Amino acid sequence: MTSVSTRSMDFEEEARKARKCYMYGDYQKGISFYKSAIEKLRLFCQTLSNESEKKRGNECIAELNRELRLTEEHDRMIDDITENLLRKPRNGSDRAAGGDVDYDIDFGVPIHHAAVDERPTRDPGFNNRFAPQGATPFQQAPGRPQPVARDVRSANNDPRRRNAPSSASNNKQKQPDNKRVNNQPNNGEKKYQPVGAEKDLVEGLERDIVQKDPNVRWADVAGCTAAKKLLQEAVVLPRFMPDFFKGIRRPWKGILLFGPPGTGKTMLAKAVATECKTTFFNVAAANLTSKYHGEGEKLVRLLFEMAKFYAPSTVFIDEIDSLCSARGQSNEHEASRRAKSELLIQMDGVTGAVGGDDVSKMVMVLGATNHPWDLDDAMRRRLEKRIYIPLPDMETRQQLLEINLKEVQLHGDVDLNGIAQKLDGYSGSDITSVCRDAAMMQMRRATENLSMTQIQEQAQVLKEKLQLPTIMKDFEDAISKISSSVSKDMLEKYDKWMKDFGSV
């Protein structure tokens, strides 16, 4: 059996080369290899004494003959198309048969078509590539796509619909999708075009995190005066005075907002994107993680490439401590550490995406967290400005009440100043909850002890009752039911971290 296998290698090699040439469109050489393989296999079958092996060999000969006829048919088809397209027009004006080749209007000279003017050439790396295993009497042929014979002349009389061979020098099929996408109407907006397998990753990032206008104004954020001034200095002023913000006066590349939950850190970030007219990247941990090895750090790199493309941009990382916690912990995963390293490199590495002097290409990283003490030391250094967003003071609490109640009708006995004094120690989110609860008190009184059927029957009467203004007692009841969500121990911890690492 060893001698048989050794002698069968001759026609196996010929069959592999023939199929390789067919796949690359080199039909002339493929025909030669097919004929050689068939002849060698026929001679080999004559030496066999086993009837089952001889039958198997005859089946392979029939298969190779079928592939040879198909290859010859495709070669004739290309010859017919080439002759049809390149035939000289009769009398200098008639088109050739087929009528699809473009001629110069003045001179009648056919324009060069790479797909038909150049016959396919053998791939230089042909012998270095792993060829698919051919069918032999002693080895099953692997599955491969079967070629489909097509009648080109009946396909709407359009010979150009055949794909160009992959080895053609000016192959149009190898052009990236960028040109095709850029030709589509996009309302005049530029669009980041990835290459290769990164297209799906970029589409996911754009779908999940890119926001052009969050529609939050500075006036929608009560208080936070110091933070607003610093954010305007980092984002707004450099766009109006680009000549000043250069060199040592370059804009801040990283800002950290930290403080108790519900104090307006995320609202400030949205106001930056809206007021400063920058592309807003709202990043969460789920956007930069993947189950595939190495894809997490690739997502980080693509994020900053997109931010640089759409610059000026704001990359807002909410709960940044979840992405950039201290490295070296016992429960840290390798993939998480690689993603952190890539994020640090993109922010301030040799090829970092931020920190340049060109204000029009500015990418600012804005982070928000409730646990600043969990941040990695390197990330804390890259976030140059670390701003403490404390609980609202008396004036800020009154502004929050006015903002939340601007669409609510209030009774004359409502004293917003007195309510603000009672809300000492409440966060902005807690104050919003108090206002919502108080605004619903009138509805609760009107529908008390009524079933759903009675509510439907008395809908018109209840509608008039619901228009009554909110009274002071409603706010007192709401405050008695809703407590502050921030403890004194937590406030002391924030004050200590601000004293050690704050930068305003």
C-alpha positions as CSV (number, residue, x, y, z in Angstrom):
1,M,0.0,0.0,0.0
2,T,3.0,2.3,0.6
3,S,4.2,1.9,-3.0
4,V,0.7,2.6,-4.3
5,S,0.5,5.8,-2.2
6,T,3.9,6.9,-3.4
7,R,3.0,6.4,-7.1
8,S,-0.3,8.2,-6.6
9,M,1.4,11.4,-5.6
10,D,2.2,12.3,-9.2
11,F,-1.4,12.8,-10.4
12,E,-2.5,14.2,-7.0
13,E,0.0,17.1,-7.4
14,E,-1.3,17.7,-10.9
15,A,-4.9,17.8,-9.8
16,R,-4.1,20.2,-7.0
17,K,-2.3,22.6,-9.4
18,A,-5.2,22.3,-11.9
19,R,-7.8,23.3,-9.3
20,K,-5.6,26.1,-8.0
21,C,-5.3,27.6,-11.5
22,Y,-9.1,27.3,-11.9
23,M,-9.7,29.1,-8.6
24,Y,-7.4,32.0,-9.7
25,G,-8.9,32.2,-13.2
26,D,-5.8,30.9,-15.1
27,Y,-7.8,28.5,-17.2
28,Q,-5.2,27.8,-19.9
29,K,-2.7,26.4,-17.4
30,G,-5.5,24.7,-15.5
31,I,-6.5,22.8,-18.7
32,S,-2.9,21.6,-19.1
33,F,-2.7,20.4,-15.5
34,Y,-6.1,18.7,-15.8
35,K,-5.0,16.7,-18.9
36,S,-1.7,15.7,-17.3
37,A,-3.5,14.6,-14.1
38,I,-6.0,12.5,-16.1
39,E,-3.3,10.8,-18.2
40,K,-1.2,9.9,-15.2
41,L,-4.3,8.7,-13.3
42,R,-5.3,6.5,-16.2
43,L,-1.8,4.9,-16.4
44,F,-1.9,4.4,-12.6
45,C,-5.3,2.7,-12.7
46,Q,-3.9,0.2,-15.3
47,T,-1.4,-1.1,-12.7
48,L,-4.1,-1.8,-10.1
49,S,-5.3,-5.3,-9.4
50,N,-7.9,-4.5,-6.8
51,E,-11.3,-4.1,-8.4
52,S,-12.6,-1.6,-5.8
53,E,-9.5,0.6,-6.1
54,K,-9.7,0.5,-9.9
55,K,-13.4,1.5,-9.8
56,R,-12.5,4.3,-7.4
57,G,-9.9,5.5,-9.8
58,N,-12.3,5.5,-12.8
59,E,-14.7,7.6,-10.8
60,C,-12.0,10.1,-10.1
61,I,-11.1,10.2,-13.8
62,A,-14.7,11.0,-14.6
63,E,-14.7,13.8,-12.0
64,L,-11.5,15.3,-13.4
65,N,-12.9,15.1,-17.0
66,R,-16.0,16.9,-15.8
67,E,-13.9,19.7,-14.3
68,L,-11.8,19.8,-17.4
69,R,-14.8,20.4,-19.6
70,L,-16.0,23.1,-17.2
71,T,-12.7,24.8,-17.3
72,E,-12.6,24.7,-21.1
73,E,-16.1,26.1,-21.3
74,H,-15.1,29.0,-19.0
75,D,-12.0,29.7,-21.1
76,R,-14.0,29.8,-24.3
77,M,-16.5,32.1,-22.6
78,I,-13.8,34.6,-21.7
79,D,-12.4,34.4,-25.3
80,D,-15.8,35.2,-26.7
81,I,-16.4,38.1,-24.4
82,T,-13.0,39.6,-25.1
83,E,-13.4,39.3,-28.8
84,N,-16.9,40.8,-28.6
85,L,-15.9,43.7,-26.5
86,L,-12.7,44.6,-28.3
87,R,-14.0,44.3,-31.9
88,K,-13.4,47.4,-34.0
89,P,-16.6,49.4,-34.7
90,R,-17.7,49.1,-38.3
91,N,-17.5,52.3,-40.5
92,G,-16.1,54.1,-37.4
93,S,-19.5,54.5,-35.8
94,D,-21.2,51.2,-35.2
95,R,-20.7,49.5,-31.8
96,A,-19.3,46.0,-31.6
97,A,-21.6,43.1,-30.7
98,G,-22.5,43.4,-27.1
99,G,-22.5,47.2,-27.3
100,D,-21.1,47.9,-23.9
101,V,-17.5,48.9,-24.5
102,D,-17.0,52.7,-24.1
103,Y,-15.4,54.5,-27.1
104,D,-13.8,57.9,-27.2
105,I,-16.4,60.3,-28.8
106,D,-13.8,62.0,-31.0
107,F,-11.5,59.3,-32.1
108,G,-13.4,56.0,-31.8
109,V,-10.6,54.5,-29.7
110,P,-11.8,51.9,-27.1
111,I,-11.2,52.8,-23.5
112,H,-8.9,50.4,-21.6
113,H,-10.9,47.8,-19.5
114,A,-8.6,46.0,-17.0
115,A,-11.2,43.2,-16.5
116,V,-11.1,42.1,-20.1
117,D,-8.0,43.7,-21.7
118,E,-5.6,41.8,-19.4
119,R,-5.7,38.0,-19.2
120,P,-5.3,36.6,-15.7
121,T,-1.7,35.9,-14.6
122,R,-0.5,33.3,-12.3
123,D,-0.2,34.5,-8.7
124,P,3.5,34.9,-7.8
125,G,2.9,33.2,-4.4
126,F,1.2,30.2,-6.0
127,N,3.8,27.7,-5.0
128,N,4.1,29.1,-1.5
129,R,0.4,28.7,-0.6
130,F,-1.2,25.6,0.8
131,A,-3.1,24.0,-2.1
132,P,-6.4,22.3,-1.4
133,Q,-6.2,18.5,-1.4
134,G,-7.3,16.9,-4.7
135,A,-9.6,13.9,-5.1
136,T,-7.7,10.6,-5.4
137,P,-8.7,7.0,-5.4
138,F,-7.4,6.7,-1.8
139,Q,-8.4,10.0,-0.3
140,Q,-11.7,11.8,0.1
141,A,-11.8,15.2,-1.6
142,P,-12.5,18.1,0.8
143,G,-15.6,20.1,0.3
144,R,-15.2,23.1,-1.9
145,P,-17.6,25.4,-3.7
146,Q,-18.8,24.0,-7.0
147,P,-18.5,26.5,-9.9
148,V,-21.8,27.4,-11.6
149,A,-21.9,27.6,-15.4
150,R,-23.6,30.9,-16.4
151,D,-24.8,32.1,-19.8
152,V,-23.2,35.5,-19.9
153,R,-25.0,36.5,-23.1
154,S,-28.4,36.0,-21.4
155,A,-27.6,38.1,-18.3
156,N,-29.2,41.3,-19.6
157,N,-26.6,41.4,-22.4
158,D,-24.1,42.8,-20.0
159,P,-20.7,41.1,-20.3
160,R,-19.2,43.5,-17.7
161,R,-21.3,41.8,-15.0
162,R,-18.6,39.1,-14.7
163,N,-16.3,39.8,-11.7
164,A,-12.8,40.7,-12.6
165,P,-10.1,38.0,-11.9
166,S,-8.5,38.5,-8.5
167,S,-5.0,38.6,-10.1
168,A,-5.8,41.5,-12.5
169,S,-3.5,44.4,-12.0
170,N,-6.3,47.0,-11.7
171,N,-8.8,44.7,-9.9
172,K,-11.9,46.8,-9.0
173,Q,-13.2,44.1,-6.6
174,K,-10.2,44.6,-4.3
175,Q,-11.0,48.3,-3.7
176,P,-12.1,49.0,-0.1
177,D,-15.6,49.8,0.7
178,N,-14.7,53.4,1.5
179,K,-15.3,54.8,-1.9
180,R,-18.7,53.1,-2.2
181,V,-19.8,54.3,1.2
182,N,-18.5,57.9,0.7
183,N,-20.5,58.1,-2.6
184,Q,-23.8,57.6,-0.7
185,P,-25.6,60.8,0.6
186,N,-24.8,61.4,4.2
187,N,-26.2,64.9,4.7
188,G,-22.8,66.4,4.1
189,E,-21.3,64.8,7.2
190,K,-18.0,63.0,7.2
191,K,-18.1,59.4,8.2
192,Y,-15.3,57.3,9.7
193,Q,-14.5,54.4,7.4
194,P,-12.8,51.3,9.0
195,V,-10.8,48.8,7.0
196,G,-11.1,45.0,7.0
197,A,-12.6,43.1,9.9
198,E,-12.9,46.3,12.0
199,K,-16.0,47.4,10.2
200,D,-18.4,45.6,12.5
201,L,-16.6,46.8,15.6
202,V,-16.8,50.5,14.5
203,E,-20.5,50.1,13.6
204,G,-21.2,48.8,17.1
205,L,-19.3,51.7,18.7
206,E,-21.1,54.3,16.6
207,R,-24.5,52.7,17.3
208,D,-23.9,52.5,21.1
209,I,-21.8,55.5,22.2
210,V,-21.8,58.3,19.6
211,Q,-24.2,61.2,20.3
212,K,-24.1,64.4,18.2
213,D,-26.2,66.6,20.5
214,P,-27.4,65.4,24.0
215,N,-29.5,68.6,24.2
216,V,-28.5,69.6,27.7
217,R,-27.6,73.3,28.4
218,W,-25.6,75.0,31.1
219,A,-28.8,76.4,32.5
220,D,-30.1,72.9,33.0
221,V,-27.4,72.2,35.5
222,A,-27.8,74.0,38.8
223,G,-24.7,75.2,40.7
224,C,-21.3,73.5,40.0
225,T,-19.9,77.0,39.2
226,A,-16.2,76.0,39.5
227,A,-16.7,72.9,37.4
228,K,-18.5,74.9,34.6
229,K,-15.7,77.5,34.5
230,L,-13.0,74.8,34.2
231,L,-14.9,72.9,31.5
232,Q,-15.4,76.1,29.5
233,E,-11.7,76.9,29.9
234,A,-10.8,73.4,28.7
235,V,-13.2,73.1,25.8
236,V,-14.9,76.3,24.8
237,L,-12.2,79.0,25.0
238,P,-9.6,77.0,23.0
239,R,-12.0,77.0,20.0
240,F,-12.3,80.8,20.1
241,M,-8.7,81.6,21.0
242,P,-6.7,78.8,19.3
243,D,-3.5,81.0,19.1
244,F,-3.4,81.4,22.8
245,F,-3.8,77.8,23.8
246,K,-0.5,76.4,22.5
247,G,2.6,75.0,24.0
248,I,2.5,75.2,27.8
249,R,-0.9,76.7,27.6
250,R,-2.4,73.8,25.7
251,P,-6.0,72.8,26.7
252,W,-6.5,70.2,29.5
253,K,-6.6,66.7,28.0
254,G,-8.2,64.9,30.9
255,I,-10.8,66.0,33.6
256,L,-12.2,64.0,36.4
257,L,-15.5,64.8,38.0
258,F,-16.0,63.0,41.4
259,G,-18.4,63.3,44.2
260,P,-21.5,61.7,45.8
261,P,-24.1,60.1,43.5
262,G,-26.7,62.4,42.0
263,T,-24.8,65.7,42.1
264,G,-24.9,66.4,38.3
265,K,-21.6,64.9,37.0
266,T,-23.2,63.2,34.0
267,M,-25.4,66.3,33.3
268,L,-22.2,68.4,33.2
269,A,-20.7,66.1,30.7
270,K,-23.8,66.3,28.4
271,A,-23.8,70.1,28.7
272,V,-20.1,70.1,27.5
273,A,-21.1,68.2,24.4
274,T,-24.1,70.4,23.7
275,E,-22.7,73.8,24.4
276,C,-19.3,73.2,22.9
277,K,-20.6,71.6,19.7
278,T,-18.3,68.6,20.0
279,T,-18.9,65.0,19.2
280,F,-19.9,63.2,22.4
281,F,-18.7,59.7,23.0
282,N,-20.7,58.3,25.9
283,V,-18.5,55.3,27.0
284,A,-19.5,52.5,29.4
285,A,-17.7,49.4,30.4
286,A,-20.0,47.2,28.2
287,N,-18.9,49.1,25.1
288,L,-15.2,48.2,25.5
289,T,-15.4,44.6,26.6
290,S,-15.6,41.5,24.4
291,K,-15.6,37.7,24.8
292,Y,-12.9,37.4,22.1
293,H,-9.2,37.5,22.9
294,G,-7.6,40.8,22.1
295,E,-10.8,42.5,21.0
296,G,-11.2,44.7,24.1
297,E,-8.0,46.7,23.5
298,K,-8.8,46.9,19.8
299,L,-12.2,48.5,20.7
300,V,-10.3,51.1,22.9
301,R,-8.0,51.9,20.0
302,L,-10.8,52.3,17.6
303,L,-12.7,54.5,20.0
304,F,-9.8,57.0,20.1
305,E,-9.3,56.8,16.3
306,M,-13.0,57.7,15.8
307,A,-12.7,60.5,18.4
308,K,-9.7,61.8,16.5
309,F,-11.5,61.6,13.2
310,Y,-14.6,63.4,14.5
311,A,-12.6,65.9,16.5
312,P,-13.1,68.1,18.4
313,S,-14.5,65.4,20.5
314,T,-15.4,64.6,24.1
315,V,-14.9,61.1,25.3
316,F,-17.0,60.8,28.5
317,I,-16.3,57.6,30.6
318,D,-19.0,57.3,33.2
319,E,-18.0,55.3,36.3
320,I,-14.4,55.4,35.1
321,D,-13.3,53.4,38.1
322,S,-14.9,50.3,36.6
323,L,-12.6,50.6,33.6
324,C,-9.4,51.9,35.2
325,S,-9.3,50.4,38.7
326,A,-5.9,49.9,40.3
327,R,-3.8,47.4,38.5
328,G,-2.1,44.5,40.2
329,Q,-5.0,43.3,42.3
330,S,-5.4,39.6,43.0
331,N,-8.8,39.4,41.2
332,E,-7.7,41.3,38.1
333,H,-8.2,39.5,34.8
334,E,-5.5,39.6,32.1
335,A,-8.0,40.9,29.5
336,S,-9.0,43.7,31.8
337,R,-5.4,44.7,32.4
338,R,-4.6,44.8,28.7
339,A,-7.7,47.0,28.1
340,K,-6.5,49.4,30.9
341,S,-3.0,49.5,29.4
342,E,-4.4,50.4,25.9
343,L,-6.5,53.1,27.4
344,L,-3.6,54.6,29.2
345,I,-1.5,54.4,26.0
346,Q,-4.1,56.1,23.9
347,M,-4.5,58.9,26.4
348,D,-0.9,59.8,26.9
349,G,1.4,57.3,25.1
350,V,3.9,57.8,22.3
351,T,1.0,57.5,19.8
352,G,-1.6,59.0,22.1
353,A,-4.7,60.4,20.6
354,V,-4.8,63.5,22.8
355,G,-2.5,66.2,23.9
356,G,-1.6,67.9,20.6
357,D,-1.4,71.6,19.9
358,D,-4.0,71.6,17.1
359,V,-7.2,72.7,18.8
360,S,-9.3,71.5,15.9
361,K,-8.1,68.0,16.5
362,M,-8.6,68.2,20.3
363,V,-9.9,65.1,22.1
364,M,-10.7,65.6,25.7
365,V,-11.3,62.7,28.1
366,L,-13.9,63.4,30.7
367,G,-14.4,60.9,33.5
368,A,-17.0,60.7,36.3
369,T,-16.9,58.5,39.3
370,N,-18.3,58.0,42.8
371,H,-15.2,56.1,44.0
372,P,-12.1,58.1,43.0
373,W,-10.0,56.2,45.5
374,D,-10.3,53.1,43.3
375,L,-8.7,54.7,40.3
376,D,-5.3,53.5,39.1
377,D,-2.4,55.9,39.9
378,A,-1.5,56.3,36.2
379,M,-5.1,57.2,35.2
380,R,-5.3,59.7,38.1
381,R,-2.2,61.4,36.7
382,R,-3.6,61.5,33.2
383,L,-6.8,63.2,34.4
384,E,-5.0,66.5,35.1
385,K,-8.0,68.3,36.6
386,R,-9.8,66.5,39.4
387,I,-12.9,68.4,40.4
388,Y,-15.1,67.7,43.4
389,I,-18.8,68.0,42.8
390,P,-20.2,68.4,46.3
391,L,-23.8,68.3,47.6
392,P,-25.7,71.4,46.5
393,D,-25.6,74.4,48.8
394,M,-28.5,76.6,49.7
395,E,-28.5,78.6,46.5
396,T,-28.1,75.6,44.3
397,R,-30.9,73.7,46.0
398,Q,-33.2,76.7,45.3
399,Q,-32.2,76.6,41.7
400,L,-32.9,72.9,41.5
401,L,-36.3,73.4,42.9
402,E,-37.0,76.2,40.3
403,I,-35.8,74.0,37.4
404,N,-37.8,70.9,38.5
405,L,-41.0,72.8,39.2
406,K,-41.0,75.2,36.2
407,E,-43.9,73.2,34.6
408,V,-45.8,72.6,37.9
409,Q,-48.5,75.0,39.1
410,L,-47.7,76.1,42.7
411,H,-50.0,77.4,45.3
412,G,-49.3,80.8,46.9
413,D,-48.3,79.3,50.2
414,V,-45.4,77.4,48.7
415,D,-42.1,78.8,50.0
416,L,-39.2,77.5,47.9
417,N,-36.6,79.1,50.2
418,G,-38.1,77.2,53.2
419,I,-38.2,74.0,51.3
420,A,-34.5,74.4,50.3
421,Q,-33.5,74.9,53.9
422,K,-35.3,71.6,54.8
423,L,-33.4,69.8,52.0
424,D,-30.0,70.4,53.5
425,G,-27.8,67.3,52.9
426,Y,-29.9,66.1,49.9
427,S,-28.2,65.5,46.6
428,G,-29.6,66.9,43.3
429,S,-31.2,63.5,42.5
430,D,-32.8,63.4,45.9
431,I,-34.3,66.9,45.4
432,T,-35.7,65.9,42.0
433,S,-37.4,62.9,43.7
434,V,-38.9,65.2,46.3
435,C,-40.3,67.4,43.6
436,R,-41.8,64.5,41.6
437,D,-43.4,63.0,44.7
438,A,-44.9,66.4,45.7
439,A,-46.3,67.0,42.2
440,M,-48.2,63.7,42.3
441,M,-49.8,64.4,45.7
442,Q,-52.9,66.0,44.0
443,M,-53.5,63.0,41.8
444,R,-53.3,60.7,44.9
445,R,-55.9,62.8,46.7
446,A,-58.2,62.9,43.8
447,T,-58.1,59.1,43.1
448,E,-58.1,58.0,46.8
449,N,-60.7,55.3,47.5
450,L,-61.7,55.1,43.9
451,S,-61.6,51.9,41.8
452,M,-60.3,51.8,38.3
453,T,-63.9,51.6,37.0
454,Q,-64.9,54.7,38.9
455,I,-61.8,56.5,37.7
456,Q,-62.7,55.8,34.1
457,E,-66.3,57.0,34.7
458,Q,-65.2,60.2,36.4
459,A,-62.3,60.9,34.1
460,Q,-63.6,64.4,33.1
461,V,-64.2,65.4,36.8
462,L,-60.8,64.1,37.8
463,K,-59.2,66.0,35.0
464,E,-60.4,69.3,36.5
465,K,-59.2,68.3,40.0
466,L,-55.8,67.4,38.7
467,Q,-55.3,71.0,37.5
468,L,-55.3,72.3,41.1
469,P,-51.9,73.7,42.2
470,T,-49.5,71.9,44.4
471,I,-49.5,73.1,48.0
472,M,-46.9,73.5,50.7
473,K,-48.1,70.4,52.6
474,D,-47.4,68.3,49.6
475,F,-43.7,69.1,49.8
476,E,-43.7,68.5,53.6
477,D,-45.2,65.1,53.1
478,A,-42.7,64.3,50.3
479,I,-39.7,65.3,52.5
480,S,-41.0,63.2,55.4
481,K,-41.0,60.1,53.1
482,I,-37.8,60.7,51.2
483,S,-34.5,60.7,53.0
484,S,-31.0,61.7,51.8
485,S,-29.0,59.0,50.0
486,V,-25.6,60.3,51.1
487,S,-24.1,59.5,54.5
488,K,-21.8,61.8,56.5
489,D,-19.0,59.1,56.5
490,M,-19.0,59.2,52.7
491,L,-18.8,63.0,52.6
492,E,-15.8,62.9,55.0
493,K,-14.1,60.3,52.6
494,Y,-14.7,62.6,49.6
495,D,-13.2,65.6,51.5
496,K,-10.1,63.7,52.4
497,W,-9.5,62.5,48.9
498,M,-10.1,66.1,47.6
499,K,-7.5,67.3,50.1
500,D,-5.0,64.7,49.0
501,F,-5.4,64.6,45.2
502,G,-7.9,67.3,44.2
503,S,-6.9,69.8,41.4
504,V,-9.2,72.7,40.7
